[in-house]
Every structure is written in structure tokens, then in C-alpha cells.
Amino acid sequence: MKRILVSHKNNLTRAAVVVDGELEAIYSEQLDAPHLVGNIYKGRVQNFLPGMRAAFVDIGRDKNVFLQFGAEQKFSTGQSVLIQIDKDAVGTKGARATLNISLAGRLLIFLPASNYIGVSNKIFGEERLRLHAIAKRIRPQSSGLIVRTAAEACGEEELLADLKGLQKLWAKISERNSKRKPPALLLSNNDIIEKIFRDEFTAETVFIVDNLKIRRRLEEFVPSEKISFHESTEPLFEAFDVAAEISATSERELPLPGGGRIVIDKTEALTAIDVNTAKFVGRTDFDETILQTNLEAAAVILKQLKLRDVGGIVIVDFIDMESDAHRQQLMDFLRESARFDRNQTKIVDMTPLGLVEITRHSSRH
């Protein structure tokens, strides 16, 4: 069973996606500090850096956003430009933007200025070919489509209906772009309820909420019988035994089941993770102890990347292993497990120093 627990307190809305008792994803929205990722702006170029193929763009906030572009694009100071935020500000770095606009529906992602056609890498075989053929038929001229995982087993009419909704949204954005002066926000992507519905809802999904306003908002998207109100005095996340796991996603140091531990440090450039044996002494020889600790760490790390929605470059310093067979076993485990992350996660390789490189596309980056 798939349950989505939605709690709202003190201007903070949080949602926990629980599948068969396992925490699969966490969503959060702080009303006074919203994420910018996905927002579409009509910005004004403040600084053009042709040597870097980049520009700093004013979107009407405290910091300008950084825009990287291709060699064929040229801008001038003061020029208006249509951009979408693809990475929030981190530390002293401002947000990052792209010219490649994308609009996500429940079944499709619409790419107004691209000819690309793609299908989720979670869909395989004949179904993948079928959906690709449908996308090719319904794709508007000079536009692209990506078929999302939720579209599996859906018919052409369902996909077409989703596409028409996205085209209407794009038409509204285009109209706002033609009428407003920069800097201007043309589309906000900060509605957490709409995002949860788009990304997580299936026919088997039920919602449990502890706030009447959230319930009314959900009823705009899903049938009321799919929504239950949590009336107990026990906090919602504690009642469903996920509070501790949610809290752990903000911890720097996490224990492993066998007594080892991992330490997670996020910097502006990358996320670094260190694996230690700690109290884990194992039941066999030392090499086997190291392997088991590394395998436990790999499972915890991949889950934390999902729950924390980590994006970009991740470097993991596993415990050194003497055995080539053990190193290969670890890499095989990582690559197989990464397939179950809905977001694209690539296990790059193990460096000569024994560091494992991972890249991941975040939902917010």
C-alpha cells in the first residue's frame, strides 16, 4: 500500500511517502522560504560574460541568478530572457538557471523548445517502445516530450490529455512573457500539493492529513474518499513510525545496522560521504567485515540520497578493500540498487584512491 502522510504546522508543510511501511520520499515547503527550482522568470541580463558563455540575470530577488548557455547564444546587458531555475542557491552561490524550459505533468514532461523524445529509464522492453511511438505521434511540432514512469500502461488518450494541459500552461506562460516587463515571475513551482499529486499519485495511493486546509487543497486533485484526516493527539509521523527516519535526514552522522557509521558533508561543489567501521568487528575475518560494512553503507547512502534529494556530484570514501572481487561486488551492488531511484543516478566508477563517484539528478536541481 502507498500512503502519503501530509502534515502542516508553523508555516511548514511536510509530506512522507510510505510504501509497504518503508519511507520512500520526503517533500517539504517552508512558506516563508520557498524553493525556486522549476520557477520560470522573464529576467533581465545584468552582466554578460561571453568568455565563460554565461550571464548573470536579475529575476527581482536579492541575488542575480547564473545562466550558462551554448556557443550559439549571445546576449547584451539589459536584454530580457526567458529562463527556468534548475538549482537553488547554495551558500554564497546564487541560484542557477537554464534556457531549456520544461513543464512537468503527471504523465509527461513537455519541452517547448526541444525536439527530444524520451521515455523514463524505469520503463523497459515493449512498453518502452510503445510509449515512445505514442510520444512521437502526439508530439507538437518543434517541441519535445519525455514520458514519465507514471505513464506505464496508459493509453494515447490519457497521454494526449496530459499534453493538452501542459500546452495550455505554456500558452499562459507565453502570454505573460509578452505582456510583463522584466524582472517578472511567470510560473511558480512551489505548490507542494500539486507536486505530490503529479509525482506520486496512483490509483492505489491514499492520503492521511492533519490539517483541514491541506485536505481541502488535496480534494482539488483527488477524490475525497482517498483522503483520511488524522484526528489522534499523537503526531502524524510518529503514529506511522517514520518520525525518527525523517529526523535522521538532517543528521550529519548516521549509524549502520552492524555498528559502522557514515558521515555526510555537503559543500557548494559536491557532497562528500565517509564510511567508517566504528564498532563493527564482524563475525569472520577482517576483509569480510570491511565488505559487509561497505555494503551496509552503500544501501544507507543510496536511500539517504533519495530522502534528502541530493543532486550533483557525490564522492563516497568507502573503507579500503584489498580484494578485487570485493570491490567489484560493491560496485555491482551500487549499480543494481541505483536502478530503483526514480531520479537518474549514475555510479561513475571507483577511482585509484578507492573513492566512488556518483552523480544524481535531484528533483529540485
N, C-alpha and C positions, 0 to 999 in steps of 0.2 A: 504493500500500500504506500502511496505517496501522499504525505501530509506536508502542508506548508503552514508553519506557525508564524503569525504576524502580530508583533507587539509594538505598541506605541506609548511612549512615556517621555515627558520632559523634552518635547520637540525632536525626539529621536524615534524613527521607525526602523525596526529590525525584523527581518524575516529569516526563518531557518527552514531549509528544505530537508525533510527527513524521509528516506526511502527504506521501507522494511526495517525501521529502527535505527538506521545509520544516517548520521548527519552528512549531507551531500553538498550543500552550498549555503552561504550566508549572504544576505543583502542588507544594506543599511543606508539610511538617508537622514542626515542631520539638517533640519530645516534652515538653520542659520549658517550652515557651511556646506552648501551643496557641491557635488562633483560637477565639473564642466564637461567631462568626456561625453561626446555624442552631440553636444550643443552645436548649432550652426549659426554663424555670425556673418554679417556684412561688415568686414573690418576695413581699416584704413592703414595703408603701408606707412610706417614711421621711418624705418631705415631699410634700405635695400643694399644687400651685400652680394654683388654679382660673383666675386671670387669664391664665396662659400656656397653659391646657389641657395641663398637663404634671405629671409626678410624678417623684421620684427613688425608685428601687426597690432594696432590698437583695436581692442574689442570693447572698450569702455569700462575696463576694470583697472585695478591698481597696477598690474603688470601687463606689459605687452606680451603677446604670445610669439613663439618661434615657429616660423614656417619654412620648411625645406621644400625645394621644388626641382623640377628637371631642367636640363640644359636648354630646352627649347622655350622656357618661360622667361619673360622679362617684365620687371615692374618698375614703377617710378614712385618716388616719395609723394604721398598724398592720394595715390590711386586706391580705389575701393576694390576689395577682393572677397569672394565668397569662400569661406573656409569652414572646416569642421574640426573641433578639438578631439585629438586622439590620445592625449596623455595629460593628466593633471599636473599641476605644479608640484615639484618635489624639492624641499629645502630652499636653496637660493635660486633654483632654476624655475623659470616661469612655465606655463603650460605650453604644449606643443600642438601644432595644427597641421592639417593636410588639405590639399585641394581636391582630393578624391572623396567626394561626398558619398555616403552610404546611408540608406534608410532601412532599418530592420523591422520586418513584420513578424508574425508568429511562424509563418512557413517559409518566407523568402526574405532575402536582403536585396534591395533594389539599388543599382549603381547607375545613377542618371547620366554619368559622363564616361562610361566604360563599355566596351563590347564583350567583357569577360563573362563566361558562363561556367559555373562551378556547382558541385554538389558536396555536401558535408562529408568529411572523411570518415564519419561514423556509419555511413550507408555503403553497402557493398553489393557486388555481383549484378544480377539482372535488375534489381530495384534501382541501383545507381544509374544504370544505362537508361531505364525507363524515365526516371525523373530528369535526367539530363536532356532527353529527347523532348519532354514536355516543356522544359525551360527554354529550349531552343525555339520551339514553336510559338510560345507566348511572349517571348522577349520583345519589348518595343524596339524599334529601330534606333540605333546609336546608343543603346542602353545595355546594361548588363544585369545578370541575376545570379545569386547564389542560393541554392536550395538548402534550407536548414534541416537539421536532424528531425525536427517535429513533423516534417512533411512526409516522412516514410509512410507508405501505403495510402497516401492521399491521391485523389483524382485530379484531373486537369481543371475541373470547375472550381475546386477548393483553392488550388494554386492561383488561378486567374482572379478569383475574388480577393485574395490577399494582395495580389499585384495591383488591382484597381484601387484598393485602399491606399497603397503606397504612392501610386501615381497622383491621386487626389492630394495627398500630403505634399508631394513635390510641387504640385501646381500652386498650392498655398504659399510654400516657401519662395517659389519663383516670383509670385505676385508681391509678397512682402519685400523681396530683394529689389524689385523695380520701383517700389514706392518709398522706401525708407532711406534715410541718409546714414552713412557710417559714422560712428560705430553703432551697430544695432544687432540685438539678439533676434534671430529669425525662427529658431526652434530650440526649445529646452528639452533635454533628455533626462530630466531629474524626477520624473514621476515614477516612484518605486513600484507602485501598484501595477501600472501599465507594463513596466519592465518585467515584473514577476510573471504576469499573465503571458506576456509574449515569449519569455524564455522557458517557463516551467510548466505551464498548464497543459494537462492531458485529460482524457475522459475519465481517468482513474484518480485524478487529483481531488483532494478535499482541503479546505482551508479552515483553520482554527484561529480566531482573533480575540483580542482582549479590549478592543476599542470600537465603539459604535460608529464613529466617523469612518474608520477604516472599513468596517463592514459595509456601510453604505457605498463607499467608493468601489469595493470589490463587486458589489451587486450590479455595477455598470458593465462588468465584463463577464461574470459567471453566474449561473443560476443560483438562487438563494439557498436551495437545498444542498448545495456544495459547500456552504459556509456554516460553521458552528461557532457559537460565542462561548468563550471560556469564562465561566462565572465563579470559579473557585478563588479563594483568597490566596492560594499558592500561585506564585508567578508562573506564567505560561511556560517558559523554557525549562524551569525546574520541574514542572509537572510532567513534562515529556523527556526528562533526563538528558537534556542537551546543554544546560546552562554552563556546566563546567567545561565542556568541549569548546563552546563558543568563547568563553573567557580565555581559554588557553591560546586562542589565535592572536591574542595581543601580547603573549609572553615571549621574551627573548630566548629563554631556555626551556626545553621540553624533555621530559623523561621518555625513555624507550621501554617497552614491555619487559625486556630482560635485564634491565638495570643500567643500560647505557644512557646517553643523552645527546641531544643535538642543540646547537646554539645558532640562532638566526640573526644576522645583522644586515639591515637594509641600508644601502648607501644611495647617493644620487645616480651612480653609474650602474650598479648591479646589486644583487642580493647574494651575500656570502653565507654559507652554512658549513659548520664544523661538526664532525661526528667524533664522539669520544666513547670509550668503553665504560668509563666510570666504575660502577660496582659489578659490572657483568664479568664473571670469571669463567662462565661456560661449564659444560659437563664433560667435554672431551679434551682435545688438545688446543693449544693457543691459536693456531691457524683457523680452526673451526669456530672458535669463539669470535675471532675478528670477522669472519664471513657472516655469522649469524647476526652480529651487531650491525654490520653494514646493510644486510638485507632488511632488518627491522627498521633501520634508519631510512632506507630508501622508501619503504611503504609510508612511513610517517611524513617524510619530506614531500612526497607527491600529493598526499592528502592536504598538507598544510598549504602547498602552492595553490590548490583549488579553493580551500576555505578562505585563505587570505587574498585570493585573486591576485597573486603575484604575477607581474608581467616583465618582459625584458630578459636580461641575462641573469642566470643563476649559476654560481660556482659552488660545487659541493666538495669539501675536503673529507673524503671518506678515510677510514683508518687504512694505512698501508697494508697491502696483501702481497705475500711472496709468490703465491700460486697463480700462474696464468689462467688456470681453469677456474679458480675462484673469481678472478677479475672478470672473466667472460660471463660467469654465472650472474654476477651483479649487474653487468651491462644488459644482459638478456632480460633480467627481471625488470629493470628500469624501463626498457623499451616496450616490453609487453604491458606493463602496468600503465604507462603513459597513454596507451591507446584508449583508456577508459575516461580520460579527461575530455570533456566536451570542447574545451578550448585547445587550439593547436599547441601541442607540447612536443618539442624535439629534443631527444637525448643526443647531443652532438658527438661526444667522444670522451675518452679518458686521456688526459694529457700525460706527457712523460713524467710529470711530477706527481701523478696519481690524482689529479683534480678532474672531476666530471663536470662538463659544460652542458647546461640545459638552457634552452630558450622557450619562452611561453608567451602566447598572446593572451593578454588579460582582457576581461570583459570591459574594463574601464580604460585600457591603454591602447 
